[in-house]
Every structure is written in structure tokens, then in C-alpha cells.
Amino acid sequence: MNTTEQRNRFLAFAFAGADLLLEVDRQGVISFALGAAHPMAIDDASNLLNRSLLSLIADCDAGLVRYLLASLETVKRFGPLRIGCVTEEGTEQIMLNGCRFPGQEDVVCITLSYGDRNGPAIATAARDQHTGLIEAQNFEDAALEAIQCAKKAGQEIKLSLFSLEGQEAFASRVDGEVAEAFLEQTGAILRAKSYADTAGLQGDGKYAILHAADVEPSAITDQLQQASLSLDPKKEGIRVESGSIEIKSEMSAKDAASALSFAVKQFAQDDTGIIRKEGLSRSLEILMKETGAKMSSFRSALTSDKLRFMQQPIVDLQTKALHHYEVLVRFEENQSPFQMIRFAEDTGLIMELDDIILKQAIAHLSHQDADPSLKLAVNVSGRSLSSPKFISNLYKAMTKLNFQRSRLMLEITESSIIEDLDQADRVIQKIRKLGHQVCLDDFGAGAASFQYLRALTVDFIKIDGAYIRTALKRKREAMLLKAMAGLARDLGIGTIAESIETEDQSTMLQNLGIDQGQGYLFGRPAALHFLQNSGQAA
């Protein structure tokens, strides 16, 4: 084969997997360009010559590319990595690969592909502007995609956590530019070693990445410590602790991602104190094991007689007439379900619970012996509203009802943050158009309450019981209740107060303009026998 044929064959091979070929020096200056550059609003690829590759890269990814160019060894390669490419219309996602050939140590060969090869979670994940790492709230979705990809490829991956002790003290010793440079380098090191760019910021000085099983966390630890030492005028650097655990293949990808995410949250908060006692690797093992056991126990409860359905009345405060019942769930006799439900929300199991309760309520109201005047309200977690599968099941269930739709209400709980409010409101409005009323639960309990009220059109708000319990003693709470009632009235929204235990509270709330009430004064939660005996819905 002559040289021309060989060159053409290699070019054909390269363009089979890429759209643009580049050669850049160690400073990132482009010395060779061939292929399609029009996605970057450049008609001829030769116009890229002598430009910096970094001028084409989005700011959040520039640190990663800079690090890769500087650290890539001969005969080594990187990618594929999804990065942002700057265009006239904004930023578009491209795939980046690179390698360094023997005999050309000062040149890095780059390929750019414009096709979409990774899933939407990585492509749309919000990233920290300083490190380029995935924000904590998006890490679980990205991890799920990475775990699914690894399982499909038959590749073993691990989760590693990194805790940088003294990062704030380091930042105080150096100027702003040096501190920014360290954050950028930290993000670049973690992203470069991660699997499918699944590296996330979990809190101040706390990071998590998924990576191939042959990547050594200790090597990453050394790189992070060296980066801090090289930038520290006092040469004290930052102490880095790391821990690692295999992602067990016997768990489903979704359960593995949920358990992983829950463990990472515990790492970020360290509420249990396990990490301080056991160290990162051991504590991670404990957290993953405990989380898996809790998830199994929770699922077992959903399909056993441990699950109890209750009802508690909600009445009109003026007439004391029954308006509807809220359906409640209990996992053990005389025990609050709060911790179990919070765990279910943190791990994504809440969608399974919400689905069961909804189907049980529908079965109850559909029964031939059901009181035709009975109205039930069921809780739906904000997290469930972010699940396409749950939403699909919700629509299917509600389009097959054989009773008056106004008899079934939904209460959207605020304990799990709703991230896509526009999507949530589209779901809510579709449900309301079918004839169901919707209530925003726990109003006033979280910082997002008024943001939710601004974004979500609902029929009722249920005011958190913390206001009611103190309003008789503290005028401030009473005035806040009055303001909430007035705002809701102006918006055409009904109000429900919970945790009412005395006649004095009921009278006060009525005078403040609250419409309905719930609490021990009007009835404790009682077993919903008929609902319970209707059998578990599939």
C-alpha cells in the first residue's frame, strides 16, 4: 500500500467516527484542521488554523480540556467526553476525543463529533461554574445513565468519594485567581478520571465520581494534593481523604443509582457521624449496605400486611361539615411514617408508594358499596411528579375512573423539592382539567413555598402545622396566617390548616380567614378498613 492510499484509509477511518479532525500543540493552538466546522459557524475548517482550541470550548469545560492537553502522555488517549462547543446561537454539545502519537510528543490529535452519544442526563445536567462538575441535585440521574451504560458494556465501575479538608483555609491563603485555578484543576482531575463524565460536587470540599474499576482513587488523591501544594505559597496544601466501593452488579441500575445517591447525600451531610468514626471507604460500605437493606425492607412493606391505610377528616371551619378525608399511610402500628417516607423520597421509592396509595384510593371510590358523597385526597410527592413513568401511570389511572372525578383530590407534598416547576404545572393542569382538585401541601414549611405558589396553579394550599401550634401564643404567626389566607383568597385558592387540636385554635383560624381545618379536634386518623381490604393494586 502506498503512502497516499494509507493516508486516505486512515482519514476514512477517522471520519467514520468523527466530523472534524484537529491537531493542537501543548498550548492548545490549532495547527491542522480538516472536516466539518459549520456547526461552529465556520464555513471552512482551515479558518480554524492558529486559533486556540479553548476559544471553541464553553467556559465550564475549558478547565477540563486545558488539563487534558497538558497532562496527556505519549501513546495515551482520552474520551469520548461530552463538552460544550461555542456557536453563534449559544452552546451545543459535542463529543471530544484525543491522543498523542509517538514521535509527535508536542502534538495532540483531536476529533470532534457532533452526534449525541450520551444520554440526556449528562447533556442537560446543571454544572458548577467553578469546577465544571455536575451539581448535587443532578448527580443521581447522571449516575443512573452511567451505571446502565456500564452494565450494557459489561464494565465494572466504582464509586469514589473525596473529602478535601482545609479547602477554605487554603482559599484564604491565596488570591482569588489562584483559588479559582485550584477549583478548575480539581474539577478537571475528577472529570478526566470519571466514567462517562459522571463526576459531581456534593458540598464544600466534597466530591463524588464514578470511574472504571482499574482507576486508583489513591492516584487521584495524590494529584489533588499535589495541585494544592503547587499553588499554595506556604506549601501546606490540602489534606485529601478518599473512599471507594464497587457498584454491585446484583442490584438493578436504578436501585444502585438510588442507593448510591442516598449514600453520597449522607457523605455530604455526615448526619450519622459514621464517616467521622469509620473513615470514607468503610463508612461508604456501611451506608450502601444499610441503604440496600432499607430499600428491600421498604419494598417488602409495600407488599405485606404491614402497610396500613388511614383516613383523617378535613372540615369546613364555619359549619364544621365534613369536606373530605386525607388518605394516610402507616408502616407500623402507632408509629409515625415520617422517617420511612423521607427515606423513600431520598431513594426514589416514594413513586412506588404514591402509586399504590393512588390505586387503593381509586379502588375504594370505585367500589359499588362506596358512599357516593365520599371525597378522598391522596398525597403525591414532588419527586414523583418528576418521574415520567409515574406521570404516565397517573394519567392512565385517572382516565379510567367510573366515579365523579371531584371525589378524588391530590395533595402535592413539598418535602421533596420540585426542580422542573413548568413540567409539574403541566401535569397539575392536565389533572385539574379532568375534574380533580389539587392541593399544595406543607405550605410555609420550606423556602420554596411561595415560588411554588407562583409557578403552580392549584385549588388549595394546606398550611404547615408549625404556624397553627404557635399562633395563639405568638402574634407574629397569627399575622402570617392572616396574610397567607388573604393572599390565597385574592388568588382564588382555598386554605386548609392542619394540626388543630383545640376549639380556641379553630375559632382563631376561622377569624383569620382560613377555610378548612384538619387535626385531632375533628378526628384522629382512623383505619380505612374498606380500602385496606380491597387488596393491593398491581
C-alpha positions as CSV (number, residue, x, y, z in Angstrom):
1,M,0.0,0.0,0.0
2,N,1.5,3.4,-1.0
3,T,1.5,6.4,1.3
4,T,-1.5,8.1,-0.4
5,E,-3.7,5.0,0.0
6,Q,-2.6,4.6,3.6
7,R,-3.4,8.2,4.3
8,N,-6.8,8.0,2.7
9,R,-7.7,4.9,4.5
10,F,-6.8,6.4,7.9
11,L,-8.7,9.6,7.0
12,A,-11.8,7.4,6.1
13,F,-11.4,5.6,9.3
14,A,-11.2,8.8,11.3
15,F,-14.2,10.4,9.6
16,A,-16.3,7.3,10.2
17,G,-16.3,8.2,13.8
18,A,-15.8,12.0,13.8
19,D,-16.8,15.2,12.0
20,L,-13.7,17.3,12.5
21,L,-10.0,16.4,12.8
22,L,-7.6,18.8,14.6
23,E,-4.0,18.9,15.6
24,V,-3.1,21.2,18.5
25,D,0.1,21.9,20.4
26,R,0.6,21.8,24.2
27,Q,-0.8,25.4,24.4
28,G,-3.9,24.3,22.5
29,V,-3.2,26.3,19.3
30,I,-4.7,24.6,16.2
31,S,-2.1,23.7,13.6
32,F,-4.2,21.4,11.4
33,A,-7.9,21.2,10.7
34,L,-9.9,19.1,8.3
35,G,-13.6,18.3,8.1
36,A,-16.9,19.9,9.0
37,A,-16.7,23.1,11.1
38,H,-20.1,24.6,10.1
39,P,-21.8,23.8,13.5
40,M,-19.4,26.4,14.9
41,A,-20.5,28.8,12.2
42,I,-17.2,28.4,10.3
43,D,-17.5,27.6,6.6
44,D,-14.0,26.3,6.0
45,A,-12.1,24.3,8.6
46,S,-8.9,26.0,7.5
47,N,-10.1,29.1,9.2
48,L,-9.5,27.4,12.5
49,L,-5.8,27.4,11.9
50,N,-3.8,29.3,14.6
51,R,-6.8,29.7,16.8
52,S,-6.9,28.3,20.3
53,L,-8.9,25.2,20.8
54,L,-10.1,26.7,24.0
55,S,-11.8,29.5,22.2
56,L,-14.2,26.9,20.8
57,I,-15.0,25.4,24.3
58,A,-17.6,26.5,26.8
59,D,-16.2,28.1,29.9
60,C,-17.4,25.3,32.2
61,D,-15.4,22.7,30.1
62,A,-12.3,24.8,29.4
63,G,-10.5,23.7,32.5
64,L,-11.0,20.0,31.7
65,V,-9.7,20.5,28.1
66,R,-6.7,22.6,29.3
67,Y,-5.8,19.9,31.9
68,L,-6.1,17.1,29.3
69,L,-3.9,18.8,26.8
70,A,-1.2,19.5,29.4
71,S,-1.2,16.0,31.1
72,L,-1.8,13.6,28.2
73,E,1.1,11.2,27.9
74,T,2.5,9.8,24.6
75,V,0.5,6.8,23.3
76,K,-2.3,7.7,25.7
77,R,-5.8,8.9,24.8
78,F,-8.8,10.4,26.4
79,G,-12.5,10.5,25.6
80,P,-15.1,10.3,24.4
81,L,-16.1,13.3,26.6
82,R,-19.2,15.4,26.1
83,I,-18.3,19.1,26.2
84,G,-19.9,22.4,25.3
85,C,-19.0,24.0,22.0
86,V,-19.4,27.7,21.5
87,T,-21.5,28.7,18.5
88,E,-23.2,31.8,17.3
89,E,-26.5,30.6,18.7
90,G,-25.1,29.6,22.1
91,T,-23.6,26.4,23.3
92,E,-24.0,23.0,21.7
93,Q,-22.9,19.6,23.0
94,I,-20.1,17.8,21.1
95,M,-18.0,14.6,21.7
96,L,-14.3,15.1,22.2
97,N,-11.5,12.5,21.8
98,G,-7.8,13.0,21.8
99,C,-4.5,11.1,21.6
100,R,-0.7,11.7,21.4
101,F,1.4,9.7,18.9
102,P,5.0,8.5,19.4
103,G,7.3,10.9,17.6
104,Q,4.9,13.7,17.9
105,E,5.1,14.5,21.6
106,D,4.3,18.1,21.1
107,V,1.1,17.5,19.1
108,V,-2.3,16.2,20.3
109,C,-4.7,14.8,17.7
110,I,-8.3,15.8,18.4
111,T,-11.5,14.6,16.9
112,L,-14.9,16.3,17.4
113,S,-18.2,14.6,16.8
114,Y,-21.5,16.5,16.6
115,G,-23.8,13.5,17.2
116,D,-25.5,12.8,20.5
117,R,-23.8,9.7,22.1
118,N,-24.6,10.2,25.8
119,G,-28.0,10.3,27.4
120,P,-29.9,13.5,28.3
121,A,-29.0,13.5,32.0
122,I,-25.3,14.2,31.2
123,A,-26.2,16.6,28.4
124,T,-28.6,18.7,30.4
125,A,-27.1,18.4,33.9
126,A,-26.5,21.7,35.7
127,R,-22.8,22.2,36.3
128,D,-20.9,24.1,38.9
129,Q,-19.4,27.2,37.2
130,H,-16.0,26.9,39.1
131,T,-15.3,23.2,38.7
132,G,-17.5,22.1,35.7
133,L,-18.7,19.2,37.9
134,I,-22.3,18.1,38.0
135,E,-24.4,19.8,40.7
136,A,-25.5,17.5,43.5
137,Q,-29.2,17.5,42.5
138,N,-28.4,16.1,39.1
139,F,-25.9,13.5,40.1
140,E,-28.3,10.6,40.6
141,D,-29.8,10.9,37.1
142,A,-26.3,11.1,35.6
143,A,-25.2,8.1,37.8
144,L,-28.1,6.0,36.6
145,E,-27.2,6.6,33.0
146,A,-23.6,5.7,33.7
147,I,-24.5,2.5,35.6
148,Q,-26.8,1.5,32.8
149,C,-24.1,2.1,30.2
150,A,-21.5,0.2,32.2
151,K,-23.9,-2.8,32.7
152,K,-24.7,-2.9,29.0
153,A,-20.9,-2.8,28.2
154,G,-20.1,-5.4,30.8
155,Q,-17.7,-3.0,32.5
156,E,-17.1,-2.9,36.2
157,I,-17.3,0.6,37.8
158,K,-16.8,2.0,41.3
159,L,-18.0,5.0,43.3
160,S,-15.3,7.1,44.9
161,L,-15.7,9.9,47.4
162,F,-13.2,12.7,48.0
163,S,-13.1,15.0,51.0
164,L,-10.8,18.0,50.9
165,E,-10.0,19.1,54.4
166,G,-8.9,22.7,54.7
167,Q,-10.1,24.0,51.4
168,E,-11.5,27.2,52.9
169,A,-8.2,27.8,54.8
170,F,-6.4,27.3,51.5
171,A,-8.6,29.8,49.7
172,S,-7.9,32.3,52.5
173,R,-4.1,32.0,51.9
174,V,-4.1,32.6,48.2
175,D,-5.6,35.3,46.0
176,G,-8.9,34.8,44.1
177,E,-7.3,33.8,40.8
178,V,-5.3,31.0,42.4
179,A,-8.3,29.8,44.4
180,E,-10.3,29.7,41.1
181,A,-7.4,27.9,39.4
182,F,-7.4,25.2,42.1
183,L,-11.2,24.6,41.8
184,E,-10.8,24.4,38.0
185,Q,-8.0,21.9,38.3
186,T,-9.9,19.9,40.9
187,G,-12.9,19.6,38.6
188,A,-10.6,18.7,35.6
189,I,-8.8,15.9,37.5
190,L,-12.0,14.3,38.7
191,R,-13.8,14.6,35.3
192,A,-10.8,13.2,33.5
193,K,-10.7,10.1,35.7
194,S,-14.5,9.6,35.8
195,Y,-16.6,7.2,33.8
196,A,-18.9,8.9,31.2
197,D,-18.1,12.3,32.8
198,T,-20.0,11.3,36.0
199,A,-18.2,13.5,38.5
200,G,-20.2,15.6,40.9
201,L,-19.8,18.4,43.5
202,Q,-21.6,17.3,46.7
203,G,-20.8,20.1,49.0
204,D,-17.9,22.3,50.2
205,G,-14.8,20.3,49.6
206,K,-16.8,17.1,49.0
207,Y,-16.9,15.3,45.6
208,A,-18.1,12.0,44.2
209,I,-17.2,10.3,40.9
210,L,-18.0,7.0,39.1
211,H,-14.9,5.5,37.5
212,A,-13.6,2.4,35.9
213,A,-12.5,-0.3,38.4
214,D,-8.9,0.0,37.3
215,V,-8.7,3.7,38.2
216,E,-6.9,4.0,41.6
217,P,-8.5,6.6,44.0
218,S,-5.2,7.0,45.7
219,A,-3.7,8.3,42.5
220,I,-6.5,10.9,42.2
221,T,-5.9,11.8,45.9
222,D,-2.2,12.4,45.1
223,Q,-3.0,14.6,42.1
224,L,-5.4,16.7,44.1
225,Q,-2.9,17.1,47.0
226,Q,-0.1,18.0,44.5
227,A,-2.3,20.6,42.8
228,S,-2.9,22.3,46.1
229,L,0.8,22.2,47.1
230,S,1.9,23.7,43.8
231,L,-0.5,26.6,44.2
232,D,0.0,27.2,48.0
233,P,2.6,29.9,48.9
234,K,3.0,28.2,52.3
235,K,3.3,24.8,50.8
236,E,0.8,23.4,53.3
237,G,-1.7,22.2,50.7
238,I,-4.9,20.4,51.4
239,R,-5.4,17.1,53.1
240,V,-7.5,14.8,50.8
241,E,-9.3,11.7,52.1
242,S,-10.9,9.2,49.7
243,G,-13.1,6.1,49.9
244,S,-14.2,3.7,47.2
245,I,-16.8,1.0,46.7
246,E,-17.8,-1.3,43.9
247,I,-21.2,-0.9,42.3
248,K,-22.8,-4.3,42.9
249,S,-24.0,-6.0,39.7
250,E,-26.8,-7.8,41.5
251,M,-28.7,-4.6,42.1
252,S,-30.7,-3.1,39.3
253,A,-29.2,0.1,37.7
254,K,-32.0,2.2,39.2
255,D,-31.7,0.8,42.7
256,A,-27.9,1.1,42.5
257,A,-28.1,4.7,41.5
258,S,-30.7,5.5,44.2
259,A,-28.7,3.7,46.9
260,L,-25.5,5.4,45.7
261,S,-27.2,8.9,45.6
262,F,-28.5,8.4,49.2
263,A,-25.1,7.3,50.4
264,V,-23.5,10.3,48.7
265,K,-26.0,12.7,50.4
266,Q,-25.2,11.1,53.8
267,F,-21.5,11.7,53.0
268,A,-22.1,15.3,52.1
269,Q,-24.1,15.9,55.3
270,D,-22.4,13.3,57.6
271,D,-25.5,13.5,59.8
272,T,-24.9,10.0,61.2
273,G,-21.4,10.5,62.3
274,I,-20.4,7.2,60.7
275,I,-17.9,8.8,58.3
276,R,-16.1,10.5,61.2
277,K,-15.9,7.2,63.1
278,E,-15.2,4.7,60.3
279,G,-13.4,6.6,57.6
280,L,-14.6,7.1,54.0
281,S,-14.2,3.6,52.5
282,R,-15.7,1.7,55.5
283,S,-18.5,4.2,56.0
284,L,-19.4,4.1,52.3
285,E,-19.6,0.3,52.5
286,I,-21.8,0.6,55.6
287,L,-24.1,3.2,54.1
288,M,-24.5,1.3,50.8
289,K,-25.3,-1.9,52.7
290,E,-27.7,-0.3,55.1
291,T,-29.4,1.6,52.2
292,G,-29.8,-1.6,50.2
293,A,-31.3,-3.4,53.3
294,K,-33.7,-0.5,53.9
295,M,-34.8,-0.4,50.3
296,S,-35.5,-4.1,50.4
297,S,-37.4,-3.8,53.7
298,F,-39.5,-0.9,52.3
299,R,-40.5,-2.8,49.2
300,S,-41.4,-5.8,51.5
301,A,-43.7,-3.5,53.5
302,L,-45.4,-2.3,50.3
303,T,-46.5,-5.9,49.5
304,S,-47.3,-7.1,53.0
305,D,-49.9,-6.6,55.7
306,K,-47.5,-4.1,57.5
307,L,-48.9,-1.3,55.3
308,R,-51.9,0.4,56.9
309,F,-54.2,2.9,55.3
310,M,-55.8,5.6,57.4
311,Q,-58.2,8.4,56.9
312,Q,-58.4,11.8,58.7
313,P,-61.3,14.3,58.2
314,I,-60.9,17.8,56.9
315,V,-63.9,20.0,57.7
316,D,-65.3,23.5,56.9
317,L,-64.3,25.7,59.8
318,Q,-67.5,27.8,59.5
319,T,-70.0,24.9,59.5
320,K,-67.9,22.0,60.8
321,A,-69.3,20.0,58.0
322,L,-67.0,17.2,56.5
323,H,-65.4,18.3,53.2
324,H,-63.1,15.3,52.5
325,Y,-60.7,12.8,54.1
326,E,-57.0,12.7,53.6
327,V,-55.6,9.2,53.0
328,L,-52.6,8.5,55.2
329,V,-50.3,5.5,55.4
330,R,-48.7,3.8,58.3
331,F,-46.0,1.2,58.3
332,E,-46.2,0.0,61.9
333,E,-48.9,0.3,64.5
334,N,-48.9,3.7,66.3
335,Q,-45.7,4.8,64.7
336,S,-45.1,8.0,62.6
337,P,-44.3,7.2,59.0
338,F,-42.2,10.4,58.6
339,Q,-38.8,8.7,58.6
340,M,-39.8,6.0,56.2
341,I,-41.4,8.5,53.8
342,R,-38.4,10.7,53.9
343,F,-36.2,7.7,53.1
344,A,-38.5,6.8,50.3
345,E,-38.2,10.3,48.8
346,D,-34.4,10.3,49.1
347,T,-34.1,6.9,47.3
348,G,-36.9,7.3,44.7
349,L,-39.1,4.6,46.3
350,I,-41.7,7.2,47.0
351,M,-43.0,6.8,43.5
352,E,-43.9,3.2,44.2
353,L,-45.7,4.1,47.4
354,D,-47.5,7.0,45.8
355,D,-48.6,4.7,43.0
356,I,-50.0,2.1,45.5
357,I,-51.9,4.7,47.6
358,L,-53.4,6.3,44.5
359,K,-54.6,2.9,43.1
360,Q,-56.0,1.9,46.5
361,A,-57.9,5.2,46.7
362,I,-59.3,4.7,43.2
363,A,-60.3,1.1,44.1
364,H,-62.1,2.4,47.2
365,L,-64.1,5.1,45.4
366,S,-64.9,2.7,42.6
367,H,-66.4,0.0,44.8
368,Q,-70.1,-0.5,44.4
369,D,-70.7,0.0,48.1
370,A,-68.7,3.2,48.5
371,D,-70.5,6.3,49.8
372,P,-71.2,8.4,46.7
373,S,-70.6,11.6,48.7
374,L,-67.2,10.4,50.0
375,K,-64.2,12.5,48.8
376,L,-60.5,11.4,49.3
377,A,-57.3,13.3,49.0
378,V,-54.1,11.3,48.3
379,N,-50.5,12.6,48.7
380,V,-48.2,12.7,45.7
381,S,-44.5,13.6,46.3
382,G,-42.9,16.4,44.4
383,R,-40.3,13.8,43.4
384,S,-43.0,11.6,41.9
385,L,-44.1,14.5,39.7
386,S,-40.6,14.5,38.1
387,S,-40.9,10.8,37.1
388,P,-42.1,10.2,33.5
389,K,-43.1,6.6,34.5
390,F,-45.2,7.8,37.5
391,I,-46.8,10.6,35.4
392,S,-47.7,8.0,32.7
393,N,-49.3,5.7,35.3
394,L,-51.1,8.6,36.9
395,Y,-52.7,9.6,33.6
396,K,-53.7,6.0,32.8
397,A,-55.3,5.5,36.2
398,M,-57.2,8.8,36.1
399,T,-58.6,8.3,32.6
400,K,-60.4,5.1,33.5
401,L,-62.4,6.3,36.6
402,N,-66.0,5.2,37.0
403,F,-66.9,7.8,39.6
404,Q,-67.3,11.6,39.8
405,R,-63.8,13.0,39.4
406,S,-64.3,15.7,42.0
407,R,-64.3,12.9,44.7
408,L,-60.5,12.3,44.2
409,M,-58.1,15.1,45.1
410,L,-54.3,15.2,45.0
411,E,-52.0,16.8,47.6
412,I,-48.6,17.7,46.3
413,T,-46.1,17.4,49.2
414,E,-43.3,19.9,49.4
415,S,-40.8,17.7,51.4
416,S,-39.1,16.7,48.1
417,I,-38.0,19.7,46.0
418,I,-39.7,20.1,42.7
419,E,-37.0,21.1,40.3
420,D,-38.9,21.5,37.0
421,L,-41.8,23.6,38.0
422,D,-43.0,24.1,34.5
423,Q,-43.3,20.4,33.9
424,A,-45.0,19.9,37.3
425,D,-47.6,22.6,36.5
426,R,-48.3,21.0,33.1
427,V,-49.1,17.7,34.9
428,I,-51.2,19.5,37.5
429,Q,-53.2,21.4,34.9
430,K,-53.9,18.3,33.0
431,I,-55.2,16.6,36.2
432,R,-57.4,19.7,37.0
433,K,-58.9,19.7,33.5
434,L,-60.0,16.2,34.1
435,G,-62.0,17.5,37.1
436,H,-59.7,16.8,40.1
437,Q,-58.8,19.4,42.6
438,V,-55.2,19.8,43.6
439,C,-53.8,21.0,47.0
440,L,-50.2,22.2,47.7
441,D,-49.3,20.6,51.0
442,D,-46.9,21.8,53.7
443,F,-47.3,25.4,52.6
444,G,-44.9,27.7,54.5
445,A,-42.7,24.8,55.7
446,G,-40.0,25.4,53.1
447,A,-38.3,28.3,51.4
448,A,-39.8,27.2,48.1
449,S,-43.5,27.6,49.1
450,F,-44.1,31.0,47.5
451,Q,-42.1,30.0,44.5
452,Y,-44.4,27.0,44.1
453,L,-47.5,29.2,44.5
454,R,-46.2,31.5,41.8
455,A,-45.5,28.6,39.4
456,L,-48.2,26.1,40.2
457,T,-51.9,26.8,39.7
458,V,-53.7,24.9,42.5
459,D,-57.1,24.8,44.2
460,F,-56.0,24.7,47.8
461,I,-53.0,25.3,50.0
462,K,-52.5,23.3,53.2
463,I,-50.7,25.5,55.8
464,D,-48.0,23.7,57.8
465,G,-48.9,22.9,61.3
466,A,-46.0,24.7,62.8
467,Y,-47.8,28.0,62.3
468,I,-51.0,26.7,63.9
469,R,-49.3,25.3,67.0
470,T,-47.8,28.6,68.0
471,A,-50.3,31.2,66.6
472,L,-52.2,31.6,69.9
473,K,-49.0,32.4,71.7
474,R,-47.2,34.4,69.1
475,K,-48.8,37.3,67.3
476,R,-46.3,37.1,64.5
477,E,-47.5,33.6,63.5
478,A,-51.1,34.8,63.6
479,M,-50.3,37.7,61.3
480,L,-48.5,35.4,58.9
481,L,-51.6,33.1,58.9
482,K,-53.8,36.0,58.1
483,A,-51.5,37.2,55.3
484,M,-51.4,33.7,53.8
485,A,-55.2,33.4,54.0
486,G,-55.6,36.9,52.3
487,L,-53.1,36.1,49.6
488,A,-54.8,32.7,48.8
489,R,-58.3,34.4,48.8
490,D,-57.1,37.0,46.3
491,L,-55.7,34.2,44.1
492,G,-59.0,32.3,44.3
493,I,-57.3,29.5,46.3
494,G,-58.9,27.7,49.3
495,T,-56.9,27.3,52.6
496,I,-56.6,24.3,54.9
497,A,-55.0,24.5,58.3
498,E,-53.6,21.3,59.9
499,S,-52.7,20.3,63.5
500,I,-55.8,21.8,65.0
501,E,-56.3,20.4,68.5
502,T,-58.5,22.9,70.4
503,E,-61.6,25.0,69.9
504,D,-59.6,28.1,70.6
505,Q,-57.3,27.3,67.6
506,S,-60.3,26.6,65.4
507,T,-62.0,29.9,66.4
508,M,-58.8,31.9,65.8
509,L,-58.2,30.3,62.4
510,Q,-61.8,30.9,61.4
511,N,-61.4,34.6,62.4
512,L,-58.1,34.8,60.4
513,G,-59.9,33.7,57.2
514,I,-58.8,30.1,57.0
515,D,-61.4,28.0,55.1
516,Q,-60.9,24.4,56.3
517,G,-59.2,22.5,59.1
518,Q,-57.7,19.2,60.0
519,G,-56.5,17.9,63.3
520,Y,-57.3,15.9,66.4
521,L,-60.1,18.3,67.3
522,F,-62.1,17.0,64.3
523,G,-60.9,13.4,64.3
524,R,-57.7,11.3,64.7
525,P,-56.5,9.2,61.8
526,A,-58.7,6.1,61.7
527,A,-58.3,2.8,59.8
528,L,-59.8,2.9,56.3
529,H,-61.0,-0.7,56.6
530,F,-62.7,-1.0,53.2
531,L,-59.7,0.5,51.4
532,Q,-57.3,-1.9,53.2
533,N,-59.4,-4.9,52.4
534,S,-59.7,-4.1,48.7
535,G,-56.4,-5.7,48.1
536,Q,-53.1,-4.4,46.8
537,A,-53.3,-2.8,43.4
538,A,-50.9,-4.2,40.9
